Amino acid sequence: NTLQYALAQYARQKQISVLLTPSGKAINFPNKYSPDSVAYLFRSLRISRSTELIKIYSTFLNAEIEKFEENVIDMNKGIVKNTHFSGMRDYVIVKESCYDMIMACMLSDEIDKINRMIKTTILHNSLKKYALKKNLIKYYWNETYFRNSPTDDTLTGHCNTFPYVLGIINDKKMIKKSLRAII
């Protein structure tokens, strides 16, 4: 019911956002695009096996995939754009954020998983062409841990747990290195 309500509001307002106000208005705080809100909505639809909602809202969901690509992906580098975004996690200002890159990887994975679940290509995964997982490692992995951005070596817990918890990276050596770095 929650997903049905959220999708109805989002589709009506033509945007997926961080939150819905009590009156149903979709907003981001601050007023910037939110990659994690999009990725987690797709993940929620898949985990809840909401095939009927996916079918009903497939046109809207495909438009949101296109919007994600346009707003988030640097089409030349194949990573997130050199800007900061809104998000459900927090509002730390980081440009080319590893966290946002992880969300792009997750969204691409979720699109494929939804298509397998429904047994047809109902969602168009335009993100596949960017080799996001490969670029996550290329631009963010420093052979010891995932850094905060390609230009910021800050070690953060979320950058070094989310890729593994979300199943984006399954390399046991990398997991061990990330955990050692956190410790």
N, C-alpha and C positions, 0 to 999 in steps of 0.2 A: 504493500500500500504506500509506503514511504517513497519507494522508487517511482511508482506510478504518479504520485502527486508531484514529486520533484521534476520528472520528465515533462509532465503537462505544463508546469510553470516555465521550465527552461525552454521548451519548444515554442510556447506562446511568446516568450520574450527574446527568442533566437539567441540564447547564450547559456552556457553552463557557468555557474559562478561558485564562489566560496560558500555563500550562504543564501538562504531565502529568509526574508523578513517575515514576521508574523502575518503580514498581509499578502505574502507570496511574491514579493519583489525580489528578483535575482540581483545580488550585489557582490562586488569584490571590495575588499579593503586591503590596501588602498585601491583606488579605481584603476587597476592594471589587470591584464590578463592573468589567469591562474592555471598553469599547466597541470598542477597536481589535482585540482578539482575535476578536470576533464579525465585524467588518467584513472582516478579512483572511481568516478561514476561508471566508466566502462568495466573496471574490475568488479564493482558491486553488481552490475548487471550479469556478468559472467558467473560469479560465485553463487549468486542467488538463482542462477539458471532461469532468468527471466526472459525466456525465448519469445513469448508473446509481446512483451514490451519492446524488445529489440526489433521485432518485425514491424510493430505498429509505428515505431519512431525511427526506422532505418534511414529515412530521408534526412531527418534532423541529425541523427548521429553521424551520417556520412558528411553532412555539411560541417559538423563540428570537427571532424577529422581534418578536413580541408582548412578550416579556420586555425586549428592547432598548428598545422604545417606552416601556414602563412605567418602566424604570429610568433611562433616559437623557434622554428628551425632556420639556421643560417644555411641556406641551400648550397652555398659554395664549400663550406667546411664540413657540413654534415653533423653539426653539434648545435646546441642551443645558442640563440643570438646573444650578442654582447650587450645585454640589458638586464634589468632585474624585473621580476614578476611578482604578482601577488601570490598568496598561497595559504593553504589551510594550516600548514606546519607552523609558520611564524612569519614575521616580516623583517628578516635580516636582509639587508641590501647586499647582494652578491651578484655581480654580472657574470654571465656564462656559468651559472651555478651547476655544480655536480648534481645537486639534488634535482634540479629541473631536468638535467640530462637523464637522470635515472627515471624520472617520470615519463620522458619521451620514450625511453626504452620499454618501460612497462606498458605504455599505451600501445605501442607497436605489437608487443606480445599479446596483450589482451584482445586486440582486433583479430589476430590469427586464432586465438583460442576460442573466441566467440564464433568465428566462421566454422571451425571444426565442430564445435558443440551443435550448431544449427545444421551442419552438414551441407552448407552452401556458402558461396561468397556473397553474403548480404552486406558486409562492410568492406569498403575499399581501403586497403592498407597502403596509402601513398608514402608512408614513412619508411617502408622496407628498403627503398632505393638508397637510403642514407647510411646503411650499415651502422646503425646507432650503437650497438653493443661493441663493435670493433672500435668505433670512435670514442666510446666511453673509456675504453682501455688506453687508446692512443693518446688522448688529450688529458685524461684525468688521473690515470694510474702512474705512479712514480717508482714502480718496482717494490715499494714498501707499503703504500696505502693510497687510497683515493684522496686526492687533494680537493680543496673547496672549489677551485676553478682552475682553468689552464694557467692562470697567472698568479694564483694564490695557493701557496703550499700549506695553508692551515689544515691541520688534522681535525676532523670533526667526527663525532660518533655516527651521525645519520648518514654521512657519505660512505662510511665503512661498515654499515650494517644493512642498509636498505637494498643494495645490489644483491646481497645474498638472501636476505629474508624474502624478497620479492621474486627470487628465482631467476634473476637476470644474469647473474654470474654464478657458476657452479664449481669453479676451480678451487679445489681444497687448499692448494698452496697459497693462493691469493687470500682466501679466507683466513688462514693462519697468520699471514703477514699483517693483514688488517687488524686482526684481534691483538697481535703483539704490539702493534703501533698504538692502539687505543690503550692497552694496559700500560 
